[in-house]
Amino acid sequence: MRNEELLQSILDAYDSLPYPKAFLAEYDIMECLSEQKGVCTFLVQNAEGKDCAAKCFEKKVWGIVQNGILETLDHHDLPKHIATYENEDTIVTVREYIEGIPLDRMAKEKDLSEQEIVQICIRLCDILAYLHHREKPVIHRDIKPQNIIVRPDGSIALIDFDIARVYRSENEADTMFFGTVAYAPPEQYGFSQTDCRTDIYALGIVLRWLLTGSTKENQNIRVYRPLAKIIRKCTAFSPKERYSDVSQVKKELLSANPRSQRLHAVSITLCGIAAAAIVVFAGVKIYQKVTYTPFTKDAIPAYLSDEERIEDAVSYMKEKYGTSMFDEMGEYATVGDLRRVLIDLYGLDHDYVYGMNDGIPQESDAYFLPWGWDDEQYVDREPVIYAAVKVHDPSIVADWSSIKDDNGYYPGVRVAAAFAEKTGIAAGMKRPSDLTKGEVAIVFADADRIFER
């Protein structure tokens, strides 16, 4: 709907700041789309009746304006630059007008499902991949819902490249702050040069806002764990701790999609059934060929399927420790679950398990784990192996003499991994990250059997 009164009031206010004559000769101003100090965006129409968007900058307010980046881009989900006009007081940039509604308005008008939110962010990842993977990467620096247009067909477009910049590896920091405070990472305030991880930070804030309605973390609002993990990594204070490439974010989003998780669970179940059928059919012959197992005669045979190994491990831990913490064997295990195992099952002191160095995380006799993780973070394979070995014999992880070099963090973790490979702890477990509770049970059950031999 066109607001003629608002349009006239804005035009009257700008009578003392005439627009370039060439611009006024080629376009009719139809509607004011937005206004802020020193800049107005209009819906304009050319002589053929085609709608365009014109952004008019007051030079005395804006130190920098259109930087020419948009002219170099050619992507379906980015607006095409049409023309730039300039006089002594004003610069006007005209671009393609993209039909649709801003994401912030859509999110308020429609209750988006988690799956719809994930799909929007995946599409945004594709746009950012085009920008970031150019020979000279383009950093948008103002990713926010207001700059994401949702078309009628559900596709999205990213607009407003007025503060975008080309990444230059030789620069140490940006000279000025631009962008929207709620979506801007620390480096955008001048702490260091903005790069692709700047946009990844803002993407994480957009995801959080879509899921919770707030740009700030709120512990009272529960977020689906895989998505919460993505948000935490995207919005880490230090750029080094964020995803280094937006393609990694897309991959994690695809895996975290609730629908994909359900399909993955079904797929695992079907694979387990098929594997069990094969094992039953060929069990006798396989058993004859299997002559080695690192465990005792009471341990699981090496030819069992992953599902059977998990069930055996969960049963072993329940029988030995009287615990039910592994019963939900298909759920992802968290750092909090790992700490509970160490405290409740192996009797370690709470402060020893939760202790953390005040400085850089490192291995120490003063505390058990070298990482200062949050209890809600998912655990990876190597930290679980490290914990399972160290809880039985701390001297193993403390002896670094077997390491031929000093490359890599946490040498004790590397020693534990080598010990596990040699002795068969967690043999057959291929997944390196986001272990389930059942897989954690395998590691601890196997370690118990190894150290009890």
C-alpha positions in Angstrom: 0.0 0.0 0.0 1.4 3.4 -1.0 1.5 6.1 1.6 1.3 9.3 -0.4 1.4 11.6 2.7 4.6 10.0 4.0 6.1 10.2 0.6 5.3 13.9 0.2 6.6 14.7 3.7 9.9 13.0 2.9 10.2 14.8 -0.5 9.4 18.1 1.2 12.1 17.5 3.8 14.6 16.8 1.0 13.7 19.9 -1.1 16.9 21.5 0.0 18.8 18.4 -1.2 17.9 18.0 -4.9 18.5 14.5 -6.4 20.6 14.1 -9.4 18.7 15.4 -12.5 19.6 12.4 -14.6 18.0 10.1 -12.0 14.8 12.2 -11.8 14.6 12.3 -15.6 14.7 8.5 -15.8 12.7 7.4 -12.8 9.4 8.3 -11.1 9.4 8.0 -7.3 6.4 5.7 -6.3 6.8 4.9 -2.7 9.2 5.3 0.3 10.3 1.8 1.4 12.5 2.9 4.3 14.0 6.0 5.9 16.9 6.6 8.3 19.3 9.4 9.0 20.9 10.5 5.8 19.4 7.8 3.6 16.1 7.0 2.0 15.1 4.0 -0.1 12.4 4.5 -2.7 10.4 2.2 -4.9 10.8 3.8 -8.3 9.6 3.1 -11.9 11.5 3.6 -15.1 9.9 4.7 -18.4 8.9 1.1 -19.3 7.0 0.8 -16.0 9.6 -1.6 -14.4 9.9 -1.4 -10.6 13.3 -0.7 -9.2 14.8 0.2 -5.8 16.7 3.5 -5.4 18.8 4.3 -2.4 19.6 8.0 -1.9 22.5 8.9 0.3 23.2 12.3 1.8 26.9 12.8 1.4 27.4 14.9 4.5 26.0 12.2 6.7 27.5 9.1 5.0 31.3 8.9 4.9 31.1 6.0 2.5 28.3 4.9 0.2 27.9 2.3 -2.6 31.3 0.7 -3.0 30.7 -0.9 -6.4 30.7 -4.4 -5.1 27.2 -5.2 -6.3 28.1 -4.3 -9.8 30.6 -7.2 -9.9 28.1 -9.8 -8.6 25.8 -12.1 -10.7 23.5 -14.4 -8.8 19.9 -15.2 -8.9 19.4 -14.5 -5.2 21.2 -11.1 -5.3 19.7 -7.9 -6.7 21.4 -6.7 -9.9 22.9 -3.2 -9.9 21.4 -1.0 -12.5 22.9 2.5 -12.3 24.5 5.1 -10.0 23.8 8.8 -10.1 25.6 11.6 -8.2 25.6 15.3 -7.7 27.3 17.5 -5.1 25.1 16.5 -2.2 23.6 13.1 -3.0 24.5 9.7 -4.4 21.7 7.5 -5.7 22.1 3.8 -6.4 19.4 2.0 -8.4 19.1 -1.8 -8.2 16.7 -4.5 -9.2 13.6 -4.6 -7.1 13.0 -8.0 -5.6 9.3 -8.9 -5.1 8.6 -10.4 -1.6 8.5 -9.6 2.1 11.4 -9.1 4.5 12.1 -12.2 6.7 11.5 -10.3 9.9 8.0 -9.4 8.8 7.3 -12.9 7.5 8.5 -14.5 10.8 6.1 -12.2 12.8 3.1 -13.0 10.5 3.7 -16.7 10.2 4.7 -19.3 12.8 7.7 -20.9 11.1 8.5 -24.5 11.9 12.0 -25.6 12.8 12.2 -27.3 9.4 11.2 -24.1 7.5 13.7 -22.1 9.5 16.5 -24.6 8.7 15.6 -24.4 5.0 15.8 -20.6 5.0 19.2 -20.7 6.7 20.4 -23.4 4.2 19.4 -21.1 1.3 21.2 -18.2 3.0 24.3 -20.4 3.2 24.2 -21.0 -0.5 24.1 -17.2 -1.2 27.0 -16.6 1.3 29.0 -19.4 -0.3 28.8 -17.6 -3.7 30.1 -14.4 -2.0 32.7 -16.0 0.2 34.2 -18.4 -2.4 34.9 -15.7 -5.0 38.6 -15.1 -5.9 38.3 -12.0 -3.8 35.8 -12.9 -1.1 32.9 -10.5 -0.5 31.8 -9.9 3.1 28.3 -8.6 3.4 28.6 -7.4 7.0 24.9 -6.7 7.6 23.2 -10.0 7.6 19.9 -9.6 9.4 16.2 -10.6 8.8 15.4 -7.1 7.4 17.9 -7.7 4.6 16.6 -11.1 3.6 13.7 -11.1 1.2 11.4 -14.1 1.0 9.9 -14.4 -2.5 6.3 -15.6 -3.1 7.8 -19.0 -4.2 9.6 -19.4 -0.9 13.1 -18.7 -2.2 15.1 -15.9 -0.6 17.3 -13.0 -1.7 19.9 -11.1 0.1 19.9 -7.3 -0.3 21.6 -4.1 0.9 25.3 -4.3 0.0 26.1 -0.7 1.0 28.6 -1.7 3.7 29.9 -4.9 2.1 33.6 -5.1 1.6 36.2 -7.2 -0.2 38.4 -9.3 2.1 42.1 -8.4 1.9 44.4 -10.8 3.8 47.0 -8.1 4.4 44.6 -5.9 6.5 44.7 -6.2 10.2 41.5 -4.4 11.1 38.6 -2.5 9.7 38.7 1.2 10.0 35.1 1.9 11.0 32.1 0.1 12.5 29.1 -0.4 10.2 26.2 -2.8 10.5 23.5 -3.7 12.9 24.6 -3.9 16.5 22.6 -7.0 17.5 24.0 -9.0 14.5 27.5 -7.7 14.4 30.4 -9.8 15.9 33.2 -8.3 18.1 35.6 -7.8 15.2 33.2 -5.5 13.4 33.8 -3.0 16.2 37.4 -2.7 15.1 39.1 -5.5 17.1 40.3 -7.1 13.9 39.5 -7.3 10.2 36.2 -8.7 9.2 36.2 -11.8 7.1 33.9 -14.6 6.1 33.4 -15.6 9.7 31.8 -12.2 10.3 28.8 -13.2 8.1 28.8 -16.7 9.8 28.4 -15.0 13.2 25.4 -12.9 11.9 23.9 -16.1 10.3 24.0 -17.7 13.8 22.2 -14.7 15.3 19.6 -14.9 12.6 19.1 -18.6 13.3 18.7 -17.9 17.0 16.3 -15.0 16.4 14.1 -17.2 14.1 14.0 -20.0 16.7 13.6 -17.9 19.9 12.5 -14.4 18.8 15.6 -12.9 20.4 19.1 -12.1 19.2 20.5 -12.8 22.7 20.9 -16.2 24.3 18.1 -17.1 26.6 18.6 -20.1 28.9 14.9 -20.3 29.5 14.1 -21.0 25.9 14.8 -24.6 24.9 16.3 -25.0 21.4 16.7 -28.3 19.5 20.2 -29.5 20.6 21.8 -29.9 17.2 20.6 -26.4 16.2 21.8 -24.9 19.5 25.2 -26.4 18.9 25.3 -24.7 15.5 24.3 -21.4 17.0 27.0 -21.6 19.7 29.8 -22.3 17.2 28.6 -19.6 14.7 28.5 -17.0 17.4 31.7 -17.8 19.3 33.4 -14.6 20.5 36.7 -15.6 18.9 36.6 -16.0 15.1 39.0 -18.9 15.4 36.3 -20.9 17.3 33.6 -20.4 14.6 33.1 -22.4 11.5 35.8 -21.3 9.0 33.5 -21.8 6.0 29.8 -21.4 5.4 29.7 -24.7 3.6 30.4 -26.3 7.0 27.4 -24.6 8.5 25.2 -25.8 5.6 26.4 -29.4 6.2 25.6 -29.1 9.9 22.2 -27.6 9.2 21.4 -30.4 6.8 22.3 -33.0 9.5 20.4 -31.0 12.2 17.2 -30.7 10.2 14.6 -32.5 12.4 13.2 -34.3 9.4 16.7 -35.5 8.4 17.4 -36.7 11.9 14.2 -38.8 11.8 15.2 -40.2 8.4 18.7 -40.9 9.7 17.3 -42.8 12.7 15.1 -44.8 10.4 18.0 -45.5 8.1 20.2 -46.6 11.0 17.4 -49.0 12.2 17.0 -50.5 8.7 20.7 -50.9 8.3 20.9 -52.6 11.7 18.1 -55.0 10.8 19.8 -55.8 7.5 23.2 -56.2 9.2 21.6 -58.5 11.8 20.1 -60.6 9.0 23.5 -61.0 7.3 25.1 -61.9 10.6 22.5 -64.6 11.3 22.9 -66.0 7.8 26.7 -66.1 7.8 27.3 -66.3 11.6 28.8 -69.8 11.7 31.4 -69.2 9.0 32.3 -65.8 10.4 32.7 -67.2 13.8 35.2 -69.8 12.6 37.3 -67.1 10.9 37.3 -64.7 13.9 40.3 -65.8 15.9 41.3 -62.6 17.6 39.6 -60.4 20.1 41.4 -58.1 22.5 38.8 -58.8 25.2 38.2 -61.8 27.5 36.1 -64.8 26.7 33.1 -63.0 28.2 33.4 -60.0 25.9 31.5 -59.4 22.7 32.7 -61.1 19.5 34.2 -58.9 16.9 31.6 -59.8 14.3 28.5 -58.4 16.1 26.7 -55.5 14.4 27.0 -52.0 15.9 23.5 -52.2 17.3 24.4 -55.5 19.1 27.7 -54.0 20.4 25.8 -51.1 21.8 23.2 -53.3 23.5 25.9 -55.5 24.9 27.8 -52.5 26.3 24.7 -50.9 27.8 23.8 -54.2 29.4 27.4 -54.6 30.7 27.5 -51.1 32.3 24.0 -51.6 33.8 24.9 -55.0 35.4 28.3 -53.8 36.7 27.3 -50.3 38.0 23.6 -50.6 38.3 23.2 -47.5 36.1 20.4 -46.6 33.7 22.1 -43.6 32.3 22.9 -45.4 29.0 19.3 -46.7 28.5 18.4 -44.0 26.0 21.2 -45.4 23.8 20.2 -43.6 20.7 20.3 -40.1 22.2 23.3 -37.9 21.7 25.6 -37.8 24.7 26.7 -34.5 26.2 29.7 -33.4 28.2 27.4 -33.4 31.2 26.7 -37.1 30.6 30.4 -37.8 30.4 31.0 -36.0 33.7 28.2 -37.9 35.4 29.9 -41.2 34.3 33.2 -40.1 35.8 31.6 -38.9 39.1 28.7 -41.3 39.6 30.2 -44.6 38.2 33.9 -44.2 38.8 33.8 -42.1 42.0 35.8 -39.1 40.9 35.6 -35.9 42.9 33.1 -33.4 41.5 35.6 -30.4 41.6 38.3 -32.6 40.0 36.0 -33.4 37.1 34.7 -29.8 36.7 38.0 -28.1 37.4 39.5 -25.9 34.7 42.6 -23.9 34.3 42.1 -20.1 34.5 44.2 -19.5 31.4 44.5 -21.5 28.2 42.9 -25.0 28.4 45.5 -27.7 28.9 46.2 -31.0 30.5 47.0 -30.9 34.2 47.2 -33.0 37.4 44.9 -30.5 39.1 41.8 -31.4 37.1 40.6 -34.4 35.0 39.5 -32.9 31.6 41.6 -30.3 29.7 38.6 -28.7 28.1 36.3 -26.1 29.7 33.2 -27.3 27.9 29.6 -26.5 28.7 27.6 -29.5 30.0 25.2 -29.3 27.1 27.8 -29.7 24.4 27.9 -32.9 22.5 31.0 -35.1 23.0 33.4 -36.5 20.4 35.1 -39.9 20.2 38.7 -38.9 21.3 37.7 -37.1 24.5 35.6 -40.1 25.6 38.5 -42.4 24.9 40.8 -40.1 26.8 38.4 -40.1 29.8 38.0 -43.9 29.7 41.7 -44.6 29.6 42.6 -41.9 32.2 40.0 -43.0 34.7 41.6 -46.5 34.8 45.3 -45.4 34.6 46.2 -41.7 34.6 49.9 -42.6 34.1 49.2 -43.7 30.5 48.0 -40.3 29.4 50.7 -38.6 31.4 53.5 -40.5 29.6 54.2 -38.5 26.4 57.4 -40.3 25.6 55.8 -42.2 22.8 55.0 -39.0 20.9 57.6 -38.4 18.3 56.8 -34.7 17.8 55.1 -31.9 19.8 52.6 -30.9 17.1 48.9 -30.8 18.1 47.1 -29.9 21.2 46.5 -32.1 24.2 49.3 -34.8 23.9 47.6 -37.0 26.5 44.6 -37.3 24.2 46.9 -38.5 21.4 48.5 -41.0 23.7 45.1 -42.3 24.8 43.9 -42.6 21.2 47.0 -44.6 20.3 46.5 -46.9 23.4 42.9 -47.4 22.4 43.9 -48.4 18.9 46.5 -50.8 20.1 44.3 -52.5 22.7 41.0 -52.5 20.8 39.0 -50.0 22.9 36.1 -48.9 20.8 37.2 -51.1 17.9 34.9 -50.6 15.0 33.5 -47.2 16.1 34.1 -45.0 13.0 32.1 -41.9 13.9 34.5 -39.2 15.2 31.9 -36.8 16.7 28.5 -36.4 18.4 28.5 -39.8 20.0 25.3 -41.4 21.3 25.0 -42.6 24.9 25.2 -46.2 23.5 28.5 -45.4 21.8 29.9 -43.9 25.0 28.9 -47.1 26.8 30.9 -49.1 24.3 34.1 -47.1 25.1 33.8 -47.4 28.8 32.7 -51.1 28.7 35.6 -52.0 26.4 38.0 -50.0 28.6 36.8 -51.8 31.7 37.3 -55.2 30.0 40.8 -54.3 28.9 42.0 -53.1 32.3 40.4 -56.1 34.1 42.2 -58.7 32.0 
